[in-house]
C-alpha cells in the first residue's frame, strides 16, 4: 500500500497553506470518534484542475497565465468557493482555501462542499479589456467542472461583481441559456442578492459583537485594529465604528496607520477609494515599520487580508485579548499555540468570515426560485445563522475544553464525515 504523498510541486513549500490545513486536521482527528476512520477523506481533494489561460494583450502580444480550480469535497452538496486573482496564487493556497471552505460550509450548516479557484496574475497590470478576456478564457477552461449543481464560484481577492458577471455570461453563452446560478456575488441586475457585497464583513461584525459580549466587553469604546481594508476589513471597520468602537489602527497592502483616539472610518473609506490605499490619510499617523501594527494596544485584532499573517514571529507581540479572523487561514498552528498560552482568544475563520458564503447560499436559492428577498430579510437571516453557529461552537469548546478552532473543526468535520459515511464508497 502506497501512502498518500503531496503533489511534487508542493514539496518545496513545507510551511505552505495546505500544510497548515493538514496540521489543523491532525489536531481535530482525536476528537472525531469512530468517524476518524474516514479522516483521509479530508486530506485528499476530490478534483484539481490546472489550466493555461492565454490571452492577447492590447499591444498584440500573447500572455499566458496559470489558473486553478480545486474541488475539495462535495459530500454535502456542490462545491462552493471564491476565485482570486493575485500574483502570489499557488496550488497549495487554492487547495487549502478549498478545504477551509469545506469545513466552513459544514460548520455553519450550509449545504455546500468546498471549492476554490484562482489565477496567478497581478490584475493591476491588466487593462479592463485584458481582464475581461482573461476572465472569460479562464471560465471557459474550467467550465467542464463548474455549474449550478456542481461548483459555484464567487468573488474573492481582487475579484468582484463585474468578474462574476463575465463568468456568468461566458458560462451561459457556452451553455446556450442564461444560467444565473452558476456564480454568486453577481450584480443585483443579473440575479445577485442584496446584502451580498457586505456579507463577509457584516458576518465578521456580528460574530465579533457576540464574542465581545461573551467575554464581558462592551463594543462601544472597544479598541479595534484591522489588517486589510477591502471588502471585508472596510465593511467590518465601518460597522464597528457605527456601533461606537474605536478603530485605532488599519493596515493595508501599502501602509499601516494609527490614531489612538479612533480613525474616522467613513473619511478613510473615501480616501482609500480615491487613492487606492490608506497611505497618506491625514487623520492618522503612518507607522514607519509595518510590523509595529501587531503591537498596537487594542481589545480586538481582525486579520482580514491574506493567509499566514500571524505567525510564531509576531504572535508574542500581540496585545489584543481577541483575534477575530476575517481572512482565511491568517493564523498558523504555531501562532495558535502561542496565543492560547497567552490567554488570547482566537475566533477561527471558518466561523468568523462565513457571512459571505452564507449570503451566497441565499443568492443561489433566490436564483433557483426567481424570488428575491429584501436586504433586511437577508441581514436578519445572516445574523441568525452566524449567531447560532457561534453559539454551538462556543458551547462545544466549553464542554470539550478545546479551542474555538478545534470546536469549529469538530462540528464541520463531523458533518462532512457523517455524510461521507452515510453515502458510502462507490465500488
Secondary structure, 3 states (H helix, E strand, C coil): CCCCCCCHHHCCCCCCHHHHHHHHHHHHHCCCHHHHHHHHHHHCCCEEEEEEEEEECCCCCEEEEEEEEEEEECCCCCEEEEEEEECCCCHHHHHHHHHHHHHHHHHCCCCCEEEEEEEECCHHHCCHHHHHHHHHHHHHHHCCCCECCCEEEEECCCCCHHHHHHHHHHHHHHHCCCCHHHECCCCHHHCCCCCCCCHHHHHHHHHHHHHHHHCCCCCCCCEEEEECCCCCHHHHHHHHHHCCCEEEEEECCCCEEECCCCCCHHHHHHHHHHHCCCCCCCCCEECCCHHHHHHCCCCEEEECCCCCCECCCCHHHCCCCEEECCCCCCECHHHHHHHHHCCCEEECHHHHCCHHHHHHHHHHHHHHHCCCCCHHHHHHHHHHHHHHHHHHHHHHHHHHCCCHHHHHHHHHHHHHHHHHHHHCCCC
